[in-house]
Every structure is written in C-alpha cells, then in structure tokens.
C-alpha cells in the first residue's frame, strides 16, 4: 500500500494582461505637453511600469502616470509637461499581474514639424521660449581634425546660445567656433566646431539657448572609438538618416502606396505620422521597411481601399543615434481618387551634345515625358548649375506630356568639361540623365603657381636693429611680392622688400624692417603671385622694446590746489610708472594719485595728481617708465610756489623745464 502526499490545486480565474490598444502619442498645446496612451485588458488589475531607454521612469512634477478602470480594461496614460528634446527616446510600458505580463514599445522622436510653429510661418506675437527640436548630431570633418556639433532650435526672439563642456562654459576662440544661423521665421541652426581634437575632448556637451521668455537645453555625449589613420581620435562610424529622393505616391489597384528611399547607418527606426498622430499598423494600413543596398532602405505605407478621410499631411520620421530626418507627403483626393492622374518623369532617349559650326557654343539637350510638367535642375560634378553669362538653361514644351530641356555653354573652354546630370522631378517621382562633356582644350602653358616650401617666419636681429619677415616658395616663373600692413602698401626708408632665387624654382620672399618701433606691430600680409596663381602669407609682428617718452611731463592743471602733471609713454605693454621728487620716490596716498590710461595701441597717458598741494610739494619731478625690455626716465618738470598762489589753466601756465 502506497501513501501519496495530498496536493491541493487552486484555479485562478482572470485574464493575463494584453493590449487592446497599443501605445500612441498625442500632443497638446502645440507639442509643449504630450501623452502616451494605451488600453490594457487584464484581471486582476495589472501593475503598470514605464521605461525610457531601459531606465524606469519615475513620476515627478513633469511626469504623471494614471490607470483608469473601464469594465475589464484599463486606460493607461503617461503625461509629460514642458516637453524638451531631452525627452526623446525609446519608451516601453509593461503590464503585469499574477497571470502574466506583456510589454509594448513606442519611440518619441522630435523634429521641426513636431512643434506648433513651422519655419515658414510668421513669428507669433507673444514669442516662443527656446526649444531644441532635434537631438544634437555629431560629425567629423574629412581631414579628421575637427568635430562639428549641430542642432535645431525654435525661438522668438532669436536666442543667445552658450555651450558647456562637463558643466563648464566654453569660450569662443581658436579651438571653439560657435554659430547661430537663422533658418526661417522662428528657427535657428546652432553649431559648434571643435578644432585640433584630442582625447581630452571626450565627454558631455550641453547647448543652452536663452531669450527673454526663458531657456531650453540639449545635451550630447561625445565618445571616441579608437584612432583614425592620422592618429586622431575617431567618432563612431555612421550617418544620420537622409531622404535622397522625393517620396513617391502610386496607385496599385485597390492599394495606395506611399514610398520613400532612405539612407542611414545604423539602420534607423522609422515612424509614420498623419498630421500629428502616429500611424499604427492595423486594418487597412500596413507599414514596410526593407534593405535595398549598403546603408539604403525603402520604407512605405500601404493603404487598402483608400478613403477621403485618408487624405492630409503624412510624414515619415527616421531616427538613429546620429540624427533624424523627415519626408513629408501631401495626400490629396481628386474626384474620388486618392492620387491625381499623372506619372513620374522618364527620359525618352540618351542626352545629346550639339556643338555649333564655329565651336563657340555647345548645347546639351534631353527629352522627358512626365505629367504634370516636372521641375528640372542641372548639375556639374555634383554642384548645381546656375545661369550665368556663359551658361543658359532653357525648356521647351513639345506636348502636354513631353518636354525638352537644354543646358547651353557659350565660348566653351577646358574648365567646362565634366560630368553633367539633369534631374527632373514632380509629385510622382524623379529621373536623372547623365552627360559626360569632354572638351579638347588648347595645351595649357607650363608653369607652377607659388606654393610654400617653408612656413613664413619672423626673425629679430637686435644687434643689426632690424626685423626680417621671410617666406620660401616654389614657383615657375619667378613670382612678385606685395607687402601690406592694415591694407596699406608698405614703403619708406625703413622697409625693403626683395625676391631672391635660391635654387631652381625656389625663391625667398623677404621684408626687412629697420629700427623697429612698437607702432610697427600688427599683421603684415604678403601677396605672392605669378601668371599661374597666387597665395598669401600673414605674419603677426609683436614688437617689445623699452618704453619711450613721446611727450615729456608738464603741469597741465592747477585748480583749487589740485595739481596734475602728465606725460605720454610709448610701450608695447602697459608700463609700470613711478614719479620722483628730486631723488625720492613719491609714495601714493590720499594726496598723491597715479593714473595710467591707454589712449591707443601702445600709447599710454601717465598722470600724477597732487591734492591739497602745499609749499612742501614744490620742487622738481620726473617719471620713470619700465617694462620687460627696460626702462626710461623723463625730463624734469617744476612745481613752483607761484603756481599754488593762483589758479591757472593749461593755456595760461608758464613752464620751467629742467
């Protein structure tokens, strides 16, 4: 006989959490406040938890979570107030009870169209508090020596922007160049360029935009990933999303397809919006994304049996760690059709190149079929061609659906050769025709424009009493030189400019400045050129010599027993000055004051004031001026008893010189 332990089984009635409605995002007050909403079926009541980028969201004054019961479902909301770009990220909501758990994800991405005011609208009368509408992006210059931060800000009036690094304010200078460029009525592109990048630049950066209505901030972390080929710190490889072509709308039977080409690395997260509402995949609406090449994707929305209510502004938002981008689609209905009649441009044959008989004009011509008529742009070597004196762009309507477009080059020369392309586009798509224009130009004369062989230098020869500014260049034929200071050409008995050949095609460019003075300091520019080109050398000359007395001391004022003695000193830096009475240094106190004021570059007005002057103050005074290069002593000036007995202004004084 076997005895088994008794077991009690309990059945739990209820329902594990499932989503009756996946999370959606709703805006209020033009995007200042947003709500995440979803509906959960569950019994018993689930525990709701929200996460942002994997971190649990804590309720605060700005963040409120509510769960409201409605029969066997629960309406869940998370409300964010005073929204900023810092709130962007991947959100997850979990619902859990004793019968199970479920989770759903939603991303909050920002772009300019998320805000109430667009760049094309007029600035609102009451203004806009600065708000960053995009996460800052980082890119590295092609030469790998610079990092460029950029982000977009909406504000009215225009903001001032301060950049911080690790909590400390950055000052603009040689390494940090900061810009604010208007981008519409209320929008501004904010950028900072960091030069001579090193590992020490890694860390958290913050842009703070302020105006009279308040301020907004955006934060970004700069991380390096190894070294570049030139041993410079390297930011992680990648590219922000970009839509290289205009979105395409087409009808396929009962299906309406809105499709976009997209470039990005890494693969972006794509969200579709209709108006301000996020589009969910359900019922008649399907969303697709497929890889079609390296860093290339096709994203689309398909609507089955489109209805009039499907019309309006649609937007595709693509986001990855390097930035985000948007493609806008206006879906209009005409006579019950979701897409107006028409088709994308196509080129009917290969482009033709037609020279005239005299060779003074070349015409590149293409034929295109499209409905409606497309807009056309010409490019040369990737740069848009603008009409000019020698470049003419023409169009000719052959039929309602056929068009001819021409790019005419007058007086063609070798520099006009290159890869041209004609891009035609309308609301249904675009097409490109490529033209290789080869021009047999006359042989170019042999020679070489000036290039530096050695970095321009400044040499001080104190014994010879001169300064030499030199540059060594390679050029063919021999170049000429022109020296200027403060835009004025140099001449005079103290300067000599020479160009000396040192070896084949190498020349020494020299400016000799004799008996240099502090006033000779400044930026010297040397223009070096021959028939093949030119270059410029800028040299900053800073001359430090012992002070000199430009104007000797004199008594300039005696009023109410207050005596002022002054002189003018020339010095490359602010001099230290002392006054002597006879041979004793004058001590500065409540009766004796010293003032040194810079009147101009290297020119200082030195004054001594004697207050409540007495007979004991009479005597011979002189001034000693000193800097790092030496010192100088002025002539003497007398204060006499007769000066104290009558108030004399400058124009009536008699001076006695020592």
Secondary structure, DSSP 8 states (H G I E B T S, - for coil): -------------SEEEEEEEEEEEEEEGGGTEEEEEEEEEEES--EEEEEETTEE----SSEEEEEEEETTEEEEEEEE-S--GGG-EEEEEEEEETTEEEEEEEEE---GGGSSS-TTS---TT-EEEEE-S--EEEE-TTSSEEEEEEEEEEES--EEEEEETTEE---SSSEEEEEEE-SSSEEEEEEEEES--GGG-EEEEEEEEETTEEEEEEEEE-EEEE-TTS-EEE---EEEE--S--EEEEETTEEEEEEEEEEES--EEEEEETTEE---BTTEEEEEEEEETTEEEEEEEEES--GGG-EEEEEEEEETTEEEEEEEEE--BTTBSS-S-EEEEE-S--EEEE-TTSSEEEEEEEEEEES--EEEEEETTEE----SSEEEEEEE-SSSEEEEEEEEES--GGG-EEEEEEEEETTEEEEEEEEE----------EEEEEEEEEEEEEETTTTEEEEEEEEEEES--EEEEEETTEE--STTEEEEEEEEETTEEEEEEEEES--GGG-EEEEEEEEETTEEEEEEEEE------EEEEEEEEEEEETTEEEEEEEEE-SS--EEEEEETTEE---SSSEEEEEEEEETTEEEEEEEE-S--GGG-EEEEEEEEETTEEEE---EEE-HHHHHS-B-GGG----B-
